[in-house]
């Protein structure tokens, strides 16, 4: 049965959808079969992997995650191929914005997503769920269905405050609805190596969550901002960019964690600490902190 990971953060603009799309593509490129579930009414994950010419038809087809959750449509009929047989998409649709209202009065409303995902889970190695930037019923559905939560964190102090609310929600879900729910990890996004605040936030998160923070760090990247307008991940849009490298590292670290080889995963992601000494650019915490210490000594 595939590992079901919810990408969640109640704050908007933290790189949540960017992480969902690029992580899904990176995992699929590693010969894993992946399902990307777009549970955000904005539908940005769908547009991130489907070109404009197909997107309008897809959203108006009546076969989206919305119809599967509130109607009788089997999820298998809503799933589309996004990148051949390796990456599939359960797309969002415009009607999803009303799903929370329609589900609110239904019995077992918090398990609607789990109900439709269970029949297809054994077809995939990973199921990645992109959630709305809120802690509403759709996000609750993703937490109830998930094995774990991956939290993208923008490198600013307000992100630390928002993390407290999310962790409390996860604790409550674990206590009453999904006792097996784990925190897969926290990944720092929009990291600006020239900005001391990014380094300070990184150290704070590492201090309080040493076993949960990913070594892989996602940098600010113009290429990453451009890629969704082409219906592409940054790995496809510019495979040699810093963002593409960072998401490949994150995928490798996640695969190692899921396999139980956390030490190996951290070592692989942290190899940049050694390469940094030779001048190569690496997006791992150890490499970034090492370069920061080196600058401070100068």
HELIX and SHEET records of a PDB file:
HELIX    1   1 UNK A   16  UNK A   29  1                                  14    
HELIX    2   2 UNK A   44  UNK A   49  1                                   6    
HELIX    3   3 UNK A   52  UNK A   59  1                                   8    
HELIX    4   4 UNK A   65  UNK A   70  1                                   6    
HELIX    5   5 UNK A   75  UNK A   78  1                                   4    
HELIX    6   6 UNK A   94  UNK A   98  5                                   5    
HELIX    7   7 UNK A   99  UNK A  104  1                                   6    
HELIX    8   8 UNK A  109  UNK A  111  5                                   3    
HELIX    9   9 UNK A  112  UNK A  118  1                                   7    
HELIX   10  10 UNK A  121  UNK A  123  5                                   3    
HELIX   11  11 UNK A  137  UNK A  145  1                                   9    
HELIX   12  12 UNK A  157  UNK A  176  1                                  20    
HELIX   13  13 UNK A  196  UNK A  208  1                                  13    
HELIX   14  14 UNK A  222  UNK A  227  1                                   6    
HELIX   15  15 UNK A  228  UNK A  230  5                                   3    
HELIX   16  16 UNK A  234  UNK A  237  1                                   4    
HELIX   17  17 UNK A  242  UNK A  258  1                                  17    
HELIX   18  18 UNK A  262  UNK A  269  1                                   8    
HELIX   19  19 UNK A  272  UNK A  277  1                                   6    
HELIX   20  20 UNK A  285  UNK A  297  1                                  13    
SHEET    1   A 7 UNK A  79  UNK A  83  0                                        
SHEET    2   A 7 UNK A  87  UNK A  90 -1                                        
SHEET    3   A 7 UNK A  34  UNK A  38  1                                        
SHEET    4   A 7 UNK A 126  UNK A 130  1                                        
SHEET    5   A 7 UNK A   3  UNK A   7  1                                        
SHEET    6   A 7 UNK A 148  UNK A 154  1                                        
SHEET    7   A 7 UNK A 182  UNK A 189  1                                        
END                                                                             
